[in-house]
Amino acid sequence: MPRRQGGCGAWGAARSGREVSPMKFCTAIAVCSLLFFLVPLTTCCQAQPAVTELFPANQSANVCSDTPLRLVFNESVVVGDRGRIAVYRAADHKPADALDLGGAGFTNSFGGKLLRYDAIRITGNVASVTLHSHALNPGEKYYVTIEPGVFRSGSGQEFGGFTNDAAWQFATRPALPKGRTRLIVAADGTGDFCTPQGAVDYVPDDNQSAVEIFVRKGVYEGMVCIASDKNRIHFIGEDRRGAIIAGRNNDRFNPGRSGRALVSVEANDFVLENMTVRNTTPYGGSQAEALRVKGDRCVLRNDDFLSFQDTLLLSGSVYATNCHVEGDVDFIWGQGGAFFDRCELEAVHNGYYLQARNEEGRGGYVFAGCKLTSAPGVTKCLLARIDAERFPYSQAVFINCRMGAHVPPAGWEIKGTNLSRLFFAEYHSTDLQGKPLDVTRRHPASRQLKENEAAELADPAKVLSPHQLWNP
């Protein structure tokens, strides 16, 4: 008895001349036609992502040795779950750096701090890669390889990668001469450095000379850490809202207050001017400072600071003027001496503006001529909160400040009974239109200043440096 044939087997039998029933023959034609059209649609017609632009460009020269790597694709991509990005020295084909997606995560040294970091970031169809610090040397030629699986499209198609030494080559510029006191940072590679951290690393240890770092417009992704011996650094942005340091860091990512800020400053005489610092940790993502300052005689001028929980941690002596600070919980805090001059504080959720944890004999936080605003939907944000049993020397003062209706009549939240040395005070608080507020229902542990007391506290030199010759 002959074997039964079906599907494409019937088509093959018919072609070989064997007898096949009309029904089986027609079924075979239908099945094979369907397979012919379905296979190309599900596989062949979905091409892998293609690169349309590289930074640094292939075969480019005079590249910053702190350059990030960027790939622009012809469609949106995501980071895959396997493969390596590697950089090799062209002269001897030895590896200079590698990022392996099969590892447990990426760590890097920022100003001497070993921190976890987002080495590979995706924004739409742009993939950005931050190599390890000092992976590239000045005056050398390199090439990049990318294994399949590192990037893929949303539909799962893998980018085939770069597997030879000709696909992506570039050469770094010679080393910058030592002793420069003015540096330029430019994201497009036209400055002395491509990253703020690269410029900071150039500044010599135990620095004694003022160094100006001019930051051109651009978004600079990643953390910046300024160690305690990198004194007298002055960052100045080309455009307040166009020169942006942005990125994710938080207490879950790098636990502890010394490691979780996006920008961390432990040096003295630091200035940050005309820039935006944005910690992109999502809402509810734990403590995530935009800026931490532990140095003395530091100035923040014409800046925007954005995060959610704990936006500013100030434990040195800091003068901030014409700045915008937004966040939630108690988003300004620390052990500082800090004077805020004509700044706007914006609460983005219900909470507190401040938690001052001052030590005995050290001045606290003074806000003079500031505006306390809120995002839509915020109904309650108190001036400050404190546990007086833990922090009995806490100091917070608001002088000639305008406050929205979201600041409740009590003004302050104070727990504990150790109140004799606590100093929570106001002078001439008004609503946002300048009309004097009714302060009769303020917390009884707070006080209203007299005119002469307010005048004394309105002088930043007396608040921040009573024993130093510093007038910010």
TORLUM-256097 format. One record per residue: residue in one letter; z, x, y of N, C-alpha, C in turn. Coordinates in steps of 0.1 Angstrom, whole numbers. Each point is the difference from the previous one (the first is absolute). Layout:
<recs>
 type  n_zz  n_xx  n_yy ca_zz ca_xx ca_yy  c_zz  c_xx  c_yy
    A     Z     X     Y     Z     X     Y     Z     X     Y
...
</recs>
This chain:
<recs>
 type  n_zz  n_xx  n_yy ca_zz ca_xx ca_yy  c_zz  c_xx  c_yy
    M     0     9   -12     0    -9    12     0     9    12
    P    -9    -2    10     0     8    12    13    -2     9
    R     3    11     8    12     0     9    -3   -10    11
    R    11    -7     4    -1    -9    12    -1     8    12
    Q    -8    -4     9    -2     7    13     4   -10    11
    G     6     6    10     4    -8    12     0     8    12
    G     0    -6    12     0     7    13   -12    10     1
    C     3    12     5   -11    10     2    -5     5   -14
    G     9    -2   -10    -5     3   -13   -12    -8    -4
    A     0   -13     3   -11    -9    -2   -13     4     7
    W     3     5    13   -11     5     8    -7    12    -7
    G     9     9    -5    -5    12    -7    -8    -4   -13
    A     6   -10    -7    -7    -4   -12   -14    -6     3
    A     0    -8    11   -13    -6     3   -10    11     4
    R     4    10     7    -9    11     3    -5     7   -12
    S     9     1   -10    -4     8   -12    -9    -8   -10
    G    -2   -13     4    -9    -8    -9     7    -9   -10
    R    14     1    -1     7    -8    -9     1   -14     5
    E     1   -10    -9     0   -14     3    14    -3     7
    V    -1    -6    11    12    -5     8    -2   -14     4
    S    11    -8    -1    -2   -14     4    -2    -1    15
    P    -7   -10     5    -3    -2    14    14    -1     8
    M    10    -7    -6    12    -1     7     7    13     3
    K     0     9   -11     7    13     1    -8     9    10
    F   -13    -2     0    -8     8     9     2    -3    14
    C     1   -13     3     3    -4    14    14     4     5
    T    10    -1   -10    13     4     3     1    15     4
    A    -8     8    -8     0    14     2    -6     3    14
    I   -11    -6     3    -6     2    14    10    -3    11
    A     8   -11    -2    10    -4    11    11    10     1
    V     5     5   -12    11     9     0    -4    13     6
    C   -11     5    -4    -5    13     5    -3     0    15
    S    -6   -11     5    -3    -2    14    13     0     8
    L    10    -7    -5    13     0     7     6    13     1
    L     0     8   -11     6    13     0    -7     9     9
    F   -14    -1     1    -8     8     8     4    -2    15
    F     3   -12     4     3    -2    14    15     2     3
    L     9    -3    -9    14     2     3     4    15     0
    V    -4     8    -8     4    14     0    -3     7    13
    P   -12    -1     5    -2     7    13     8    -6    11
    L     3   -13     0     8    -6    11    14     5     0
    T     6     2   -12    14     3    -1     3    15     1
    T   -10     8    -3     2    14    -1   -10     8     9
    C   -12    -1    -3   -10     8     7    -1    -3    15
    C     1   -12     3    -2    -4    14    12     3     9
    Q    12     4    -6    12     3     8     0    15     2
    A    -5     6    10    -1    14     2    14     5     4
    Q     3    13    -3    12     6     4     1     2    15
    P    12     1     6     1     2    14    -7    13     4
    A    -6     1    12    -7    12     4     6     4    13
    V     0    13     2     6     6    12   -11     1    11
    T     3    -5    12   -10     0    11     4    11    10
    E    12     5     0     4     9    10    12     8    -5
    L     0    13     3    11     9    -3     6     6    12
    F    14     3     0     6     8    11    10     9    -7
    P    -2    13     2   -10     7     7   -14    -3    -6
    A   -10     1     8   -14    -2    -6    -3    11   -10
    N    -8    -3    -9    -5    10   -10    -7    11     8
    Q     4    13    -4    -6    12     6     4     2    14
    S    11    -7     5     5     3    13     8    12     1
    A     0     6    12     8    12     3    10    -3    11
    N     8    10     3    10    -1    11     9   -12    -2
    V     5    -2   -12     9   -11    -3    14     4     1
    C     9    -9     5    14     2     1     6     3   -14
    S     9     9    -1     6     3   -13    10   -10    -4
    D     4    -9     9     8   -12    -3    -7   -13    -1
    T   -13     1    -2    -9   -12     0     4    -9   -12
    P     0   -13     3     0   -10   -11   -14    -1    -6
    L    -1    -6   -11   -13    -4    -6    -2   -15     1
    R   -13    -4     4    -3   -14     1   -13    -3    -7
    L    -1   -11    -7   -12    -4    -6    -3   -14     5
    V   -11    -3     5    -4   -14     3   -10    -5   -10
    F     3   -11    -7    -8    -6   -10    -8   -11     5
    N   -10    -4    -8    -8   -11     4     6   -14    -3
    E    12     0    -5     7   -12    -3    15     3     0
    S     8   -11    -1    15     2    -1     3     6   -13
    V    10     9     0     4     7   -12    15    -1    -1
    V     5     4   -12    15     1    -3     2    13    -7
    V    12     5     0     4    12    -7     1    -4   -15
    G    -7     9    -9     1    -3   -14    13     5    -6
    D     0     1   -13    12     3    -7    -1    13    -8
    R   -10     8     2    -2    13    -7    -9     9     8
    G     0    13    -4    -9     9     7     7     9    10
    R    -8    10     5     6    10     9   -10     2    12
    I     6     2    11    -7     6    12     4    15     0
    A   -10     9     0     4    14     1    -9     7    10
    V     6    10     6    -6     9    10     0    14    -5
    Y   -12     6     0    -1    14    -6    -5     9    11
    R     4    13    -1    -5    10     9   -14     4    -5
    A   -10     0     9   -14     2    -5    -2    15    -4
    A     8     9     5    -2    14    -3     3     3   -14
    D    10    -6    -6     4     4   -14     2   -12    -9
    H    -2   -12     6     1   -13    -8    14    -2    -5
    K    10     6     6    14    -3    -3     5   -12     8
    P     9    -8    -6     5   -12     6     8     3    12
    A    -2    -7    11     9     1    12    10   -12     1
    D    -4   -11    -6     9   -12     0    -6   -10    -9
    A     9    -9    -5    -4   -11    -9     9   -11     1
    L    -5   -12    -1     7   -13     0    -3    -7   -13
    D     9    -2    -9    -2    -6   -13     6   -14     0
    L    -9   -10    -2     5   -13    -1     8    -3   -12
    G     0     9   -10     7    -2   -12    15     5     1
    G     3     5    12    14     6     2     9   -11     4
    A    13     4     3    10   -10     3     1    -3    15
    G   -10     4     8     1    -2    15    -3    13     7
    F    -1     0    13    -3    11     7    11     4    10
    T     3    13     0    10     6     9    -6    10     9
    N     5     3    12    -6     9     9    12     6     9
    S    -3    11     6    10     6     9    -4    -4    14
    F     9    -6     7    -2    -4    15    10     7     8
    G    -3    11     7     9     7     8    12     5    -8
    G    -2     4   -13    10     5    -8     7   -10    -9
    K    -3   -13     2     6   -11    -8   -10    -4   -11
    L     5     0   -12    -8    -4   -11     1   -15    -2
    L   -11    -7     3     1   -15     0   -11    -6    -8
    R     2   -12    -6   -11    -7    -6    -9    -5    11
    Y   -13    -1    -2    -9    -4    10   -12    -7    -6
    D    -7    -8     8   -12    -7    -4   -12    10     2
    A    -4     6   -11   -10    10     1   -14    -6     1
    I    -2   -12    -6   -13    -7     0     3   -14     5
    R    -8    -3    11     2   -13     6   -14    -7     1
    I     0   -13    -1   -13    -7     1     1   -10    11
    T   -10    -1     9    -1   -10    10   -15    -6    -1
    G    -1   -11    -7   -13    -6    -2    -9     9    -8
    N   -10     6     6   -10     9    -8     2    14     4
    V    12     4     6     3    13     4    12     5    -8
    A    -2    11    -7    10     7    -8     4    13     8
    S    14     1     3     5    12     7     9     8   -10
    V    -2    13     0     8     8    -9     7    11     8
    T    13     1    -1     7    11     6     4    10   -10
    L    -5    12     2     3    11   -10    14     5     3
    H     5     9    -9    13     6     2     0     9    12
    S    11     1     7     1     9    12    -4    14    -4
    H    -8     6     9    -4    14    -1    -8     3   -13
    A    -6   -10    -6    -9     2   -12   -12     8     4
    L    -6    -2    12   -12     6     4     4    12    10
    N    -7    11    -2     2    12     8   -11     0    11
    P     3     6    12   -11     1    10   -11    10    -5
    G   -12    -3     4   -11    10    -2    -4     0   -15
    E     1   -10    -7    -5     0   -14    -9   -12    -2
    K    -8     1   -11    -9   -11    -4     5    -7   -13
    Y    -1   -13     0     6    -8   -10   -10   -11    -5
    Y     2    -5   -12    -7   -12    -5     9    -9    -7
    V    -3   -13     0     8   -11    -5    -6    -6   -12
    T     8    -2   -10    -5    -8   -12     9   -13    -1
    I    -6   -10    -4     7   -13    -3    -4    -5   -13
    E     9    -3    -9    -3    -4   -13    -2   -15     0
    P    -8    -5   -10    -2   -15    -1    14    -6    -3
    G     2   -12     6    12    -7    -2     9     1    12
    V    -2     9     9     9     1    12    -2   -12     9
    F   -13    -4     2    -3   -11     9    -8   -10    -8
    R     2   -13     2    -9   -10    -6    -1   -12    10
    S   -10    -8    -3    -3   -12     8    10   -11    -4
    G     1   -10     8     8   -12    -3    -4    -6   -13
    S   -12     1    -4    -5    -6   -13     2     9   -12
    G     6    12     3     3     9   -11   -10    12    -2
    Q   -11     0     7   -10    11    -2     6    13     6
    E     0    10    -9     5    13     4   -10     8     9
    F     6     7    10    -8    10     7    -2    12    -9
    G   -12     4    -2    -3    11    -9     6    14     4
    G     3     1    12     7    13     5   -10    11     3
    F     6    11     3    -7    13     3     4    10   -11
    T   -10     4    -8     3     9   -11    -5    14     1
    N    -7     3    11    -5    14     2     4     5    13
    D    -2    13     3     5     6    12    -9    -1    12
    A   -11    -8    -2    -9    -2    12     1   -13     6
    A     7   -10    -6     0   -13     6     8    -1    13
    W    11     8     1     8    -1    12     6    14     3
    Q    -6     7     9     5    13     4     3     0    15
    F     9     9     4     3     2    14     7    13     1
    A     0     6    13     6    12     3    10    -2    11
    T    12     6    -1    10    -1    10    -2    11    11
    R     5    -3    12    -2     9    11    10    11    -1
    P    -2    11     7    10    11     1    13    -4     5
    A    10     7    -3    14    -3     4     1     0    15
    L     8   -10     5     2     0    15     9    12     4
    P    -3     7    11     8    11     4    15    -5     2
    K     9     9    -2    14    -4     2     4     0    15
    G    10    -8     3     5     0    14    -6   -10     9
    R    -8    -9    -5    -6   -11     8    11    -9     4
    T     0    -5    12    10    -9     5    -6   -14     4
    R   -13    -1    -3    -6   -14     2    -9    -1   -12
    L     2   -11    -8    -8    -3   -11    -6   -14     1
    I   -11    -1    -7    -7   -13     0    -1    -5   -14
    V     4   -13    -3    -1    -6   -13   -11   -11     2
    A   -10     0    -9   -11   -10     0    -3    -4   -14
    A     0   -13    -2    -3    -5   -14   -14     2    -4
    D    -9     2     9   -14     3    -3    -3    14    -3
    G    10     9     1    -2    14    -3    -4     8    12
    T    -1    -5    12    -4     8    11    11     7     7
    G    12    -2    -4    11     7     6     4    13    -7
    D    12     5     3     5    12    -7     5    -4   -14
    F     5   -13    -1     6    -5   -12    -5   -14    -2
    C     0    -5   -12    -4   -14    -3    12    -9    -1
    T    12     6    -2    12    -8    -2    12     5     9
    P     9    -9     4    11     4     8     9    10    -7
    Q     2    -2   -14     8     9    -7    -6    14    -1
    G   -13     1     0    -7    13     0     3     8    13
    A     0    -7    11     4     6    13    14     4     0
    V     9    -8    -5    14     3     0     2    13    -9
    D    -6     1   -11     1    11    -9    -4    13     7
    Y   -10    -1     9    -4    12     7    11     6     9
    V     8    -9     6    10     5     9    10     9    -8
    P     3    12     6     8    10    -7    14    -5    -2
    D     7     4   -11    14    -3    -2     8     6    11
    D    11    -6     3     9     4    11    -8     1    13
    N    -8   -10     2    -9     0    12     9    -1    13
    Q    -5     9    10     7     0    13    -9    -4    11
    S   -13    -2    -2    -9    -3    10    -4   -15    -1
    A    -2    -6    12    -5   -14    -1   -14     0    -5
    V    -2   -10    -9   -14    -1    -7    -4   -15     2
    E   -12    -1     7    -5   -14     2   -11    -2   -11
    I     2   -12    -7   -10    -4   -10    -7   -12     5
    F   -12     1     4    -8   -12     5    -6    -7   -12
    V     2   -13    -1    -5    -7   -12   -11   -10     5
    R   -12     3    -4   -11    -9     4     1   -13    -7
    K    -8   -10     5     0   -13    -6    -4     0   -15
    G     7    -8    -8    -2     0   -14    12    -5    -7
    V    -2    -3   -13    12    -4    -8     3    12   -10
    Y    12     5     1     4    11    -8    10    -4   -10
    E    -5    -1   -13     8    -6   -10     9    11    -7
    G    12    -4    -2     9     9    -7    12     4     8
    M    10     6    -6    13     3     6    -1    13     8
    V     9     1    10     2    12     8    14     3     0
    C     3    13    -3    14     5     0     1    12     9
    I     9     0    10     1    12     9    14     6    -3
    A     0    11    -6    13     7    -4     8     4    12
    S    12     4    -3    10     3    11    -4    12     7
    D    -8     9    -5    -4    12     7   -13    -1     8
    K    -6   -12     0   -13    -2     7     3    -7    13
    N     8     7     9     4    -6    12   -11     0    11
    R     2    -8    10    -9    -1    12   -14    -4    -3
    I    -2    -9    -9   -13    -6    -3    -2   -12     8
    H   -11    -1     7    -4   -12     8   -13    -6    -5
    F     1   -11    -7   -11    -8    -4    -5    -9    12
    I   -12     0     3    -5    -9    10   -14    -6    -5
    G     0   -13     0   -12    -7    -5   -10    -2    11
    E   -13    -1    -5   -11    -3    10     1   -14     4
    D     5    -9    -9     0   -14     3    12    -6    -7
    R     8    -7     7    13    -5    -6    -2    -8   -12
    R   -10    -9     0    -2    -9   -12   -12     5    -8
    G    -6    11     4   -11     6    -8     3    12    -7
    A    11     7     3     5    12    -7    11    -5    -9
    I    -2    -2   -12     9    -7    -9     4     9   -12
    I    13     1    -2     5     6   -13     4   -12    -8
    A    -5    -2   -12     2   -12    -8     2     4   -15
    G     7    -8    -7     2     3   -14    12    -7    -6
    R     2     1   -13    11    -6    -7    10    10    -4
    N    12    -2     4    12     7    -5    12    -9     1
    N     9     1   -10    12    -9     1    10     5   -10
    D    12    -7    -1    11     5    -8    -3    -1   -15
    R    -8    -9    -4    -4    -1   -14   -10    11    -4
    F    -8     5     9   -10    10    -2     7    14     0
    N     7     3    11     8    12     2    14    -3     4
    P     9    -2   -10    14    -5     4     7    10     9
    G     8    -6     9     8     8     9    -6     0    14
    R     9    -1    10    -4    -1    14    -8    12     5
    S     2    12    -7    -7    12     5   -15     1    -5
    G    -3    -9   -10   -14     1    -5    -8   -12     1
    R     5   -11     4    -8   -13     0    -7    -4    12
    A     2     8    11    -7    -3    13   -15     5    -1
    L    -8    -7     7   -14     4     1    -1    13     8
    V     7     0    12     0    13     8    15     4     1
    S     3    12    -4    14     5     0     1    12     8
    V    10     0    10     1    11     9    14     5     0
    E     2    13    -4    13     6    -1     1    11    11
    A   -11     3     7     0    10    10     5    -5    14
    N     3     9     9     4    -3    13   -12     0    10
    D     2    -6    11   -10     0    11   -13    -5    -4
    F     0   -10    -9   -12    -7    -4    -4   -11     9
    V   -14    -1     3    -5   -11     8   -11    -7    -8
    L     0   -13     0   -11    -8    -5    -5    -9    11
    E   -12     1     4    -5    -7    11   -14    -6    -2
    N    -1   -13     4   -13    -7     0    -6    -2   -14
    M     9    -4   -10    -5    -1   -14     6   -12    -6
    T    -6    -4   -12     6   -10    -8     4     5   -13
    V    12    -4    -5     5     4   -13     2   -13    -8
    R    -7    -2   -11     1   -12    -8     3     3   -15
    N    12    -4    -4     3     0   -14    -5   -12    -7
    T   -10     1    -9    -7   -11    -6     7    -6   -12
    T    13     4    -3     7    -6   -10     0   -16     2
    P    -3    -8   -10     0   -14     2    14    -6     2
    Y     0   -12     6    12    -7     3     9    -1   -13
    G    12     3     1     9    -1   -12     0    13    -9
    G    -7    10     5    -2    12    -8    11    11     2
    S    11    -4     4    12     9     2     0     7    13
    Q    10     8     2     1     8    13   -12     9     2
    A    -7    -1    11   -13     7     2    -1     4    15
    E     6    10     4    -1     4    14   -14     5     4
    A    -4    -4    12   -12     6     5     3    14     5
    L    12     2     7     4    13     5    15     2    -2
    R     3    12    -4    13     5    -1     2    12     8
    V    10     1     9     2    11     9    15     5    -2
    K     1    13    -4    13     6    -1     1    12     9
    G    -8     1    10     0    12     9     6    -5    13
    D     3    10     8     5    -2    14   -11     1    10
    R     3    -7    12    -9     1    11   -15    -4    -4
    C    -1   -11    -7   -13    -5    -4    -4   -12     9
    V   -13    -1     2    -6   -10     9   -11    -8    -7
    L     1   -13     1   -10    -9    -4    -6    -7    12
    R   -13     2     3    -5    -5    12   -13    -8    -3
    N    -1   -12     5   -12    -9    -1    -5     0   -15
    D     9    -4    -9    -4     0   -14     3   -14    -6
    D    -7    -3   -11     2   -12    -8     6     4   -13
    F    11    -7    -5     6     3   -13     0   -13    -7
    L    -6     0   -12    -1   -13    -8     4     2   -14
    S     9    -8    -5     4    -1   -14     7   -13    -1
    F     7    -2   -12     8   -11    -1    15     4     0
    Q     6     3   -11    14     4     0     2    14     5
    D     9     2    10     4    13     5   -11     8     6
    T    -7    -5    10   -11     6     6     3    14     6
    L    11     1     8     4    13     6    14     4    -5
    L     1    12    -5    13     6    -4     2    12     9
    L    10    -2    10     2    10    10    14     5    -1
    S     1    13    -4    13     6    -2     2    13     8
    G   -10     3     9     1    11     9     3    -6    14
    S    -5     7    10     0    -5    14   -15    -3     4
    V    -2   -13     3   -14    -4     1    -1    -9    13
    Y   -11     3     8    -3    -8    11   -14    -7    -3
    A     0   -13     1   -12    -7    -3    -3    -9    12
    T   -13     2     5    -4    -8    12   -13    -6    -2
    N    -1   -13     4   -13    -7     0    -5    -1   -15
    C     8    -2    -9    -4    -1   -14     1   -14    -5
    H    -7    -3   -11     0   -13    -7     5     3   -14
    V    11    -7    -3     6     1   -13     1   -13    -7
    E    -5    -1   -12     1   -13    -7     4     2   -14
    G     8   -10    -5     5     0   -14     9   -11    -2
    D     8     1   -12    10   -10    -3    12     6    -6
    V     9    -8    -5    14     4    -3     6     7    12
    D     6    11     0     4     7    12    -9    12     1
    F   -11    -2     8   -11     9    -1     1    12     9
    I    11     1     8     3    13     7    14     3    -5
    W     2    12    -5    13     3    -5     2    16    -1
    G    13     4    -3     3    14    -1    13     3     7
    Q     2    13     1    12     6     6    -3     5    14
    G   -12    -2     6    -4     6    13     8    -5    11
    G    -1     8     9    -4     0    13   -15    -3     2
    A    -2   -13     5   -14    -4     3     0    -8    13
    F    -9     3     9    -2    -8    12   -14    -6     0
    F    -1   -13     1   -13    -7     0    -2    -6    14
    D   -11     5     6    -3    -3    14   -12    -8     1
    R     1   -13     4   -12    -9     2    -8    -1   -13
    C     6    -2   -11    -7    -2   -13     0   -14    -4
    E    -9    -4    -9     0   -13    -6     4     1   -14
    L    10    -8    -4     5    -1   -14    -4   -14    -5
    E    -9     0   -11    -5   -13    -5     5    -2   -14
    A     8   -11    -2     4    -4   -13   -10    -7    -7
    V    -5     4   -12   -10    -7    -7     5   -10   -10
    H    13     1    -3     7   -10    -9    15    -1     6
    N     7   -10    -5    14    -2     4     8    13    -4
    G     9     3     8     8    12    -4     8     5    12
    Y    -1    14     2     8     7    11    -9    10     6
    Y     2     3    12    -7    11     7     6    14    -4
    L    13     1    -1     6    13     0    12     0   -10
    Q     2    12    -6    12     4    -6     4    14     4
    A     9     2     9     4    13     5    12     5    -8
    R    -1    11    -6    11     6    -9     5    13     6
    N     4    -1    13     4    12     7    13     6    -5
    E     1    13     2    12     7    -4     9     1    13
    E    12     4    -2     9     1    12    -5    11     9
    G     0    -3    13    -4    10    10   -14     1     3
    R    -8    -8    -7   -15     1     2    -5   -14     6
    G    -8     1    10    -6   -11     7    -8    -8   -10
    G    -2   -13     3    -7    -9    -8   -14    -4     5
    Y    -3   -12    -2   -13    -5     4     0    -8    13
    V    -8     4     9    -1    -8    13   -14    -5     2
    F    -2   -13     3   -13    -6     3     0    -4    15
    A    -8     6     8    -1    -3    14   -13    -6     4
    G     0   -12     6   -13    -6     4    -9    -3   -11
    C     5    -3   -12    -8    -3   -12    -3   -15    -1
    K    -9    -3    -9    -4   -14    -3     2    -2   -14
    L     7   -10    -4     3    -3   -14    -8   -13    -4
    T   -10     2    -7   -10   -11    -4     1    -3   -15
    S    -9    -9    -4     0    -4   -14   -14    -5    -4
    A    -3     1   -12   -13    -6    -6     2   -15    -1
    P   -11    -7    -1     1   -15    -2     8    -3   -13
    G     9   -10     1     8    -4   -12    14     7     0
    V     2    10     8    13     6     0    10    -8     8
    T    11    -4    -6    10    -9     7    13     7     3
    K     3    11    -7    13     6     2    -1    15    -2
    C     3     8    11     1    14    -1    11     5     9
    L    11     5    -6    11     4     8    -2    14     6
    L     7     3    10    -2    13     7     4    12    -9
    A    11    -2    -7     5    11   -10    10    -6    -9
    R     1     7   -11    11    -3   -10     7    12    -4
    I    13    -1    -3     8    12    -4    12    -5    -8
    D     4     9   -10    13    -1    -7     9    10     7
    A     9    -6     8     9     9     8    10     8    -8
    E     2    -4   -12     9     8    -9    -7    13    -4
    R   -13    -1    -2    -8    12    -5    -4     8    12
    F    -4    -6    11    -6     7    12     7    -5    12
    P    13     4     2     8    -5    12    -5     6    13
    Y    -8    10     0    -5     6    13   -14    -4     4
    S    -4   -11    -6   -14    -5     3    -1    -4    15
    Q   -12     5     6    -2    -3    14   -14    -6     2
    A    -1   -11     7   -13    -6     3     1    -7    13
    V    -9     3     9     0    -5    14   -14    -5     4
    F     0   -12     6   -13    -6     5     2    -2    15
    I    -8     6     8     1     0    15   -13    -6     6
    N     1   -11     7   -12    -6     7   -11    -2   -10
    C     4    -6   -12   -10    -3   -10    -4   -15     0
    R   -12    -3    -3    -5   -13    -2     0    -4   -15
    M     5   -12    -3     1    -4   -14    -5   -14    -2
    G    -7    -1   -11    -6   -13    -4    11    -9    -5
    A    -4   -13    -2    10   -10    -4     4     2   -15
    H    -7     9    -7     4     3   -14    13     8    -1
    V     4     6    11    13     7     0    11   -11     2
    P     9    -2   -10     9   -11     0    11     2    11
    P     7   -11     3    11     2    11    11    10    -3
    A     3     2   -13    11     9    -4    -5    15     3
    G   -13     2    -1    -6    13     3     2    11   -10
    W    12     1    -6     4    12    -8     6    -6   -13
    E    -1     9   -11     7    -3   -12     9    12    -3
    I    14    -3     0     9    11    -1    10    -5   -11
    K     2     9   -10     9    -3   -11    11    10     1
    G    12    -4    -6    11     9     0     9    -2    12
    T    12     7     0    10    -1    11     2    13     7
    N    -6    10    -4     2    13     7    -9     1    12
    L     3    -7    11    -9    -2    11     4     7    13
    S    11     8     0     4     6    12    -9    10     6
    R    -8     7    -9    -9    10     5   -15    -4     0
    L    -2   -12    -5   -14    -5     0    -5    -3    14
    F   -12     3     3    -6    -3    13   -13    -7     0
    F     0   -13     0   -11    -9     0     0    -7    14
    A   -10     3     8     0    -4    14   -13    -4     5
    E     0    -9    11   -12    -4     7     2     0    15
    Y   -11     1     7     0    -2    14   -12    -7     5
    H     2   -12     6   -11    -7     6   -12    -3   -10
    S     4    -6   -11   -10    -5    -9    -7   -12     4
    T   -13    -1    -1    -7   -12     5    -9    -5   -12
    D    -6   -12     3   -10    -5    -9   -13     8     3
    L   -11    -4    -7   -12     8     1    -7    -2    14
    Q     4   -11     7    -5    -3    13     9     6    11
    G    11     7    -4     8     6    10    12    -8     5
    K     2   -12    -6    11    -8     3    13     4    -7
    P    11     2     7    13     5    -6     4    -9   -12
    L     4     7   -11     4    -7   -11    15    -5     1
    D     3   -10    -7    14    -4    -2     6     8   -11
    V     9     9     4     6    10   -10    15    -4    -3
    T     4   -12     3    14    -4    -2     3    -2   -15
    R   -10    -1    -8     3    -2   -14    -3    13    -8
    R    -1    11     6    -2    13    -7    12     3    -9
    H    -2     8   -10    11     3    -9    12     6     8
    P    12    -4    -3    11     5     9     3    15    -1
    A    -5     7   -10     2    14    -1   -10     8     9
    S   -10    -7     6   -10     6     9     5    -2    14
    R    -6     6    10     4    -1    14   -12     0     9
    Q     2    -5    12    -9     1    11     4    11     9
    L   -10     9     3     3    12     8     2    -4    15
    K     7     8     7     1     0    15   -12     8     5
    E    -3    -3    13   -12     7     6     1    15    -1
    N    11     6     3     2    14     0    -1     6   -14
    E     5    -8   -10    -2     5   -14   -14     0    -4
    A    -7   -11     4   -14    -1    -4    -8    11     7
    A     3     4    12    -8    10     7     2    14    -7
    E    12     2    -5     3    13    -7    -7     0   -13
    L    -1   -11    -7    -6     0   -13   -16    -1     1
    A    -5    -3    12   -14    -1     2    -6    13     2
    D     7    11     1    -5    14     2    -1     6   -14
    P   -12     3    -4    -2     5   -14     6    14    -1
    A     0     8    11     5    14    -1    15    -1    -3
    K     7   -10     5    15    -1    -3     2    -6   -13
    V    -9    -8    -5     2    -6   -13    -3    10   -11
    L   -11     7     1    -5     8   -11     5    15     0
    S     3     5    12     3    14     0    12     3    10
    P    11    -6    -2    11     3     9     5    14     1
    H    -3     7   -11     4    15    -1   -12     9     0
    Q   -12    -5     3   -12     8     0    -7    -2    13
    L    -9    10     3    -8    -1    12   -14    -6    -5
    W     0   -12    -2   -12    -7    -4    -1   -14     6
    N   -11    -1     8    -2   -13     6   -14    -5    -4
    P     0    -9   -10   -13    -4    -6    -9    -7    10
</recs>
